[in-house]
Amino acid sequence: MTKIHYWSTVNQNEAQGDTSGHAGQDYRWNRSVFSLATATERITTEDLDMRDKTSNRNKKIGIPRRTFLGTALLASGALFAKGPSVIFGAQSPTSSNMATNLTFTLGGNLTVNRVGFGAMRITGEGNWGWPTDRENALKVLRRAVELGVNLIDTADAYGPETSELLIAEALYPYPTGLVIATKGGLSRPAPDQPVLNGRPEHLKQALDGSLKRLRLERIDLYQLHMVDPKVPLEESVGALKQMQDAGKIRHVGLSNVDQGEIARARKVVPIVSVQNRYNIEDRNSENVLAYCENENLGFLPWFPVGGDGGLKPENPLNVAAKAHGVSVYQVALAWLLERSPVMLAIPGTSSLAHLEENVAAAKLHLTPEEWKAIDAIAG
């Protein structure tokens, strides 16, 4: 039996209608245990840890997105008034690492802004069904594109299928240059109960379903959501290679993998990106990030902040947020972007206000001292 620990969210302001994942939400460590002895794995998506081989490395100190640092200020409206040309416009030197570019090119021909949008949170509660406010979800997607976002990450398991359908409803016909990245390899029979399925026949069916829902003839970036231990990795990515050869996939990516799995997959099909859990506190994928840097693969961090581990109010994140007049979450995103030039942040939200904050983080530059102090939080 393999134990998988995962993050759950406790929404303290649900009565006030705040389900965005920013204000009023507290991340807590949920030590639920799932049996992986059956033919397929049952896990939680997005807030899962790496599989058994990495779960023993998980260390949580944690940083809440909003709540425990109540003095953090929201960003001023100045950036938003001038639109995406300001947010993704002229560059200024970063203060710490060499990550000065605001764009990254996937596979040599897909140039995207380094702050994208993760479309998991636009679905219903428990990542199941339609959102309570469907029109708001459509507005968030449209506003993301208006702000200059040209990378949207989703998956057939989000909803299931709901996220992809909403993206098409909001944005089709798609603007030139918009990259939609989706994932396959999970089915979802009930809320918060995805089941791993890396069988080639399932992946082919999943891709065809995503193409239909997204109203596309080809997916720009199709990612294996997670390696199914019941199916040889080579068979799973081999199916993706066949679909790429058939013209249904432009580029292939991986999610929730280790360095060895990336190397194995690349022997079968070119890989352009990796999506793993990574944030200021959780550096379990540090070696994967280094591998991506060396090989010029895009790295998409999910769960970019972490959970509440009891940091003191005057911690480096809060200090930097006060100094710049922004939110703690923006500081965390800015740290990620400066951490590596291959980092492609995909924060998700169902709130228009938080969406604008997230996108504005692309123009926030930390001082060398701020960046180093935040970097040291992980110990």
PEZIQUI-V59086 format. One record per run of one state. SS is the DSSP state (a for helix, b for strand, c for the rest). FROM is the first residue (numbers start at 1). TO is the last residue. Records with the same first field share a line. If there is no record, write none. Layout:
# PEZIQUI-V59086
SS: FROM-TO + FROM-TO
This chain:
# PEZIQUI-V59086
c: 1-5 + 12-13 + 17-24 + 31-41 + 44-47 + 49-51 + 56-77 + 82-83 + 88-102 + 107-109 + 114-114 + 116-116 + 119-124 + 129-133 + 147-150 + 154-158 + 160-161 + 172-178 + 185-185 + 189-193 + 197-199 + 215-218 + 225-232 + 246-248 + 256-258 + 267-270 + 278-285 + 296-297 + 303-315 + 325-327 + 340-342 + 344-344 + 346-351 + 364-367 + 379-379
b: 6-11 + 25-30 + 42-43 + 48-48 + 103-106 + 110-113 + 115-115 + 117-118 + 128-128 + 151-153 + 159-159 + 179-184 + 186-188 + 194-196 + 219-224 + 249-255 + 271-277 + 298-302 + 343-343 + 345-345
a: 14-16 + 52-55 + 78-81 + 84-87 + 125-127 + 134-146 + 162-171 + 200-214 + 233-245 + 259-266 + 286-295 + 316-324 + 328-339 + 352-363 + 368-378
